[in-house]
Amino acid sequence: MRLSADLKAFQSRIGHEFRRAEFLVRAVTHPSIASATRPDNQRLEFLGDRVLGLVMAEALLSADQAASEGQLAPRLNALVRKETCAEVAREFGLGDVLKLGRSEMLSGGRRKEALLGDAIEAVIAAVYLDAGFETARALVLRLWGARIGAVEPDARDAKSALQEWAQARGMPPPAYTETSREGPDHQPVFTVGVVLENGAQEKARAGSKRAAEQMAAAMLLKRLEAGDD
């Protein structure tokens, strides 16, 4: 199988030339355009998620040999969560080479966080199958780069941290509500509100509901920890 010019360029950007091009083609094929003769990337995404987790766990253990499991777990979550995966995918132009169905393309699929996050995991699996674990490990460390060393020692997912804050005070989990959606279908902007049982609340705007929820949670948590509520 021969790669298209855009996939050859993508190979160069990530620093791996595929011996079996079909692995890369499958990694960038979204279910919206899959068929009996064109498999999608979902199985690769499943595998790539595990490879990514193992590489990051090893890297974190090596970087801080005194850290406990309780300290390492939130750092790992920060590095492998969908938002981080999508950031990496955008940096290397993965969205530009995705194979999407027409409806997914028109709805802005090339910029969707979940779709990009899944696809970069599928690419990791494709490299693993093409060249083995050591090559896949080198790829992950190269793509994630400075993020690994820069992850905060007490890194926490904002939504999880806010839920922990509420539960520690006998409150039910925070409630999230999408209050508005603006812009065209291919580039929406979501406004999401979060509210606690005690009435404390915040709103945030972002290009995905997931990102808006995280931003709102982070803003509210910061205010709560500062003692304003």
C-alpha positions in Angstrom: 0.0 0.0 0.0 1.3 3.5 -0.9 0.7 6.4 1.3 -0.7 9.7 0.1 1.4 12.8 0.2 -0.3 14.1 3.3 0.3 10.9 5.2 4.0 10.8 4.1 4.3 14.3 5.5 2.7 13.2 8.7 5.2 10.4 9.0 8.0 12.9 8.8 6.4 15.1 11.5 6.1 12.2 14.0 9.5 10.8 13.1 8.4 7.3 12.1 8.4 5.8 8.6 6.0 2.9 8.4 7.1 -0.4 6.9 3.4 -1.5 6.7 1.5 1.6 5.5 -1.8 -0.1 6.2 -1.3 0.4 9.9 -1.1 4.2 9.6 -4.0 4.3 7.1 -6.2 2.4 9.6 -5.1 4.6 12.5 -6.4 7.7 10.7 -9.7 6.2 9.5 -12.7 7.3 11.6 -15.7 5.0 12.0 -17.8 7.5 10.1 -16.1 6.5 6.8 -15.3 2.8 7.6 -16.6 -0.1 5.6 -16.1 -3.9 5.3 -12.9 -3.2 3.3 -11.8 -0.1 5.2 -11.5 -0.9 8.9 -11.7 2.0 11.4 -9.3 2.9 14.1 -11.2 1.9 17.2 -9.4 -1.3 17.9 -6.1 0.5 17.5 -7.2 3.2 19.9 -8.0 0.5 22.5 -4.4 -0.9 22.2 -2.7 2.5 21.9 -4.4 3.7 25.1 -2.7 0.8 27.0 0.7 1.4 25.3 0.5 5.1 26.2 -0.4 4.3 29.8 2.5 1.9 30.2 5.1 4.3 28.7 3.9 7.2 30.9 3.9 5.0 34.0 7.5 4.0 33.3 8.5 7.6 32.6 7.0 8.9 35.8 8.5 6.1 38.0 11.9 6.9 36.5 11.5 10.6 37.0 10.5 10.5 40.7 11.7 7.3 42.4 10.4 8.5 45.8 6.9 9.2 44.7 4.0 7.1 46.1 1.3 5.5 44.0 -1.1 8.2 45.3 1.2 10.9 44.0 1.9 9.2 40.7 -1.7 8.4 39.8 -2.9 12.0 39.2 0.3 12.8 37.2 -0.4 9.8 35.0 -4.0 10.9 34.5 -2.9 14.4 33.6 -0.6 13.0 30.9 -3.0 10.5 29.3 -6.3 12.2 29.6 -8.2 13.0 26.4 -7.4 16.7 26.5 -3.7 16.1 26.6 -3.9 13.5 23.8 -5.8 16.0 21.7 -3.2 18.7 22.3 -0.5 16.4 21.1 -2.5 15.5 18.0 -3.0 19.1 17.1 0.7 19.9 17.5 1.6 17.3 14.9 -1.3 18.1 12.5 -3.1 14.8 12.9 -6.5 16.4 12.3 -5.4 17.4 8.8 -4.9 13.8 7.7 -7.9 12.1 9.3 -10.2 10.2 7.0 -13.7 11.2 8.0 -17.2 10.8 6.7 -18.9 13.8 5.1 -21.2 14.6 8.1 -18.3 14.3 10.6 -16.2 16.5 8.5 -18.9 19.2 8.2 -19.4 19.1 11.9 -15.8 20.0 12.6 -14.5 16.5 13.3 -10.9 17.5 12.5 -10.9 19.7 15.6 -13.0 17.6 18.0 -11.1 16.8 21.2 -12.4 13.2 21.7 -11.8 12.3 18.0 -8.2 13.7 18.0 -7.4 12.0 21.3 -8.6 8.6 20.1 -6.7 9.0 16.8 -3.3 9.8 18.4 -3.7 6.7 20.6 -4.5 4.7 17.4 -1.3 6.1 15.8 0.7 4.9 18.9 -0.8 1.4 18.4 0.0 1.5 14.7 3.7 2.3 15.5 3.7 -0.5 18.1 2.4 -3.0 15.6 4.7 -1.8 12.9 8.0 -1.7 14.8 7.5 -3.0 18.4 7.3 -1.5 21.9 10.7 0.2 22.0 9.9 2.2 18.9 6.5 3.0 20.2 8.0 4.1 23.5 10.4 6.4 21.8 7.6 7.9 19.7 5.5 8.6 22.8 8.3 10.2 24.7 9.1 12.3 21.6 5.5 13.4 21.0 4.8 14.2 24.7 8.2 15.8 25.1 8.4 18.5 27.9 4.9 17.7 29.2 6.3 14.7 31.1 8.8 16.7 33.1 6.5 19.7 33.4 3.5 17.8 34.9 2.7 19.3 38.3 3.6 17.2 41.3 0.1 17.4 42.6 -1.6 17.4 39.1 -5.3 16.8 39.4 -8.1 16.6 36.9 -10.2 19.7 37.8 -13.6 18.0 37.6 -12.4 15.2 39.8 -10.7 17.6 42.3 -13.9 19.6 42.5 -16.0 16.5 43.1 -13.6 15.4 45.9 -13.9 18.9 47.4 -17.7 18.6 47.5 -17.8 15.1 48.8 -15.3 15.9 51.6 -18.0 18.4 52.8 -20.9 16.1 52.5 -22.2 17.5 49.3 -23.4 15.7 46.2 -21.3 15.8 43.0 -21.2 19.1 41.1 -23.9 19.6 38.4 -22.8 20.7 34.9 -25.1 22.4 32.5 -24.6 23.5 28.9 -26.1 27.0 28.9 -25.3 28.0 25.3 -23.7 26.9 22.0 -22.6 29.5 19.5 -20.8 29.6 16.2 -21.0 27.4 13.1 -21.3 23.6 13.4 -17.7 23.1 12.3 -16.3 25.5 15.0 -18.7 25.7 17.9 -18.1 27.5 21.2 -19.8 26.0 24.3 -20.7 27.8 27.5 -21.0 25.4 30.5 -22.0 26.2 34.0 -21.1 24.2 37.2 -23.0 24.6 40.5 -22.6 23.0 43.9 -25.3 22.3 46.4 -24.2 25.3 48.5 -24.9 27.6 45.5 -21.3 28.2 44.5 -21.1 28.3 40.7 -18.9 29.3 37.7 -19.2 29.4 33.9 -16.6 28.9 31.2 -16.5 29.0 27.4 -14.4 26.6 25.2 -14.4 24.8 21.9 -15.7 21.6 23.4 -18.1 20.8 26.2 -15.4 18.7 28.0 -12.9 21.6 27.9 -15.6 24.1 29.1 -16.5 21.8 32.0 -12.8 21.4 33.0 -12.3 25.2 32.8 -15.4 25.9 34.9 -14.4 23.4 37.5 -10.9 24.8 37.7 -12.2 28.3 38.1 -14.7 27.3 40.8 -12.2 25.2 42.7 -9.6 28.0 42.7 -12.2 30.3 44.2 -13.3 27.8 46.8 -9.7 27.0 47.9 -9.0 30.7 48.2 -11.9 30.9 50.8 -14.2 33.1 48.8 -17.2 30.8 49.2 
